[in-house]
Amino acid sequence: MKKQSKILITGGAGFIGSHFVRYLLGKYPGIAVTVLDKLTYAGRKENLRDVMGRLEFIQGDICRKKVVDGLPAFEAIFNFAAETHVDRSIKTPGAFVKTDVLGTYNLLELCRRKGVGKFIQISTDEVYGSIIKGSFAEEDCLNPSSPYSSSKAGADLLALSYHKTFGVPVLITRSSNNFGPYQYPEKLIPVLILNALHDKPLPLYGDGRQARDWLYVEDNCSAIDSVWRKGNPGEVYNVGSGNEKLNIEIARFVLKELGKPEDLITFVKDRPAHDRRYSLNSDKLKKLGWNEKYEFEAALRKTVKWYKDNRWWWKPLINQKSVANEAVGAIHELPWN
């Protein structure tokens, strides 16, 4: 790592982005990090409270061309900025198309005009759609089911086209479901934890047997770092851990960890086009030397404890009227990925 390497992290005040900021600052002492974040409901300065003095923070929207055009050249740009929640995309798909596609376009144009060492697009396993058996490899067809996953697939294809057409050094990571501290309480695991802490029902869509591959956020950070340093421009890298669990298994684990009864589990009407199972083949990434570090149950236990011990972080969220139905309020309104 060169001294004072200039790095831009868009969406760096969000869940995964803030963890990656902390990861880079911890691993590379000479790095100069700039965070660009709109500070929407899920992007919060509180997520960076312990490292704000070690970075440059710009509040801004990647959808605003004037904001992006005013940025300098960077050695690397990591694009975490996105609308990411499936249920919200069903209600307001336009916001997802705007941020995930137009915002990515603005950043790619910045790279094309001013140059960049590498542009790392942070994507999702959901672009492949559901798979009954086996695992998706990077060359498999994209078959997204929701406006969210479709907008991310569109951004991926746009980024790859900028590599082919303009030579922008693009790399893409597609990770499975992340979990860990600082995750906004609309996603499955923080919803289950907070509801259990408040003795509220734990809502599960349909029969609760949707299967997801759970990846601890710190493992995703190290994977993204490996792709940045060792990956080949123009390539896609899947990031999975092999920790495939049913949603109902996650709910039971959380309840057991908090000493709550299993009869808190409640089944609610399934959402439209709900993918049944995600699974990734990560052999390509592992050839770069990456392997997950965190054992699943230990990491989930650590996550449960963090929410239990850090009420300062989530209590203001559930006290806000705008998110009351998405934290520990009206059960049938609770969305998650």
Secondary structure, 3 states (H helix, E strand, C coil): CCCCCEEEEECCCCHHHHHHHHHHHHHCCCCEEEEEECCCCCCCHHHHCCCHHHCEEEECCCCCHHHHHCCCCEEEEEECCCCCCHHHHHHCHHHHHHHHHHHHHHHHHHHHHHCEEEEEEEEEHHHHCCCCCCCECCCCCCCCCCHHHHHHHHHHHHHHHHHHHHCCCEEEEEECEEECCCCCCCCHHHHHHHHHHCCCCEEEECCCCCEEEEEEHHHHHHHHHHHHHHCCCCEEEEECCCCEEEHHHHHHHHHHHHCCCHHHEEEECCCCCCCCECCECCHHHHCCCCCCCCCHHHHHHHHHHHHHHCHHHHHHHHHCHHHHHHCCCCHHHCCCC
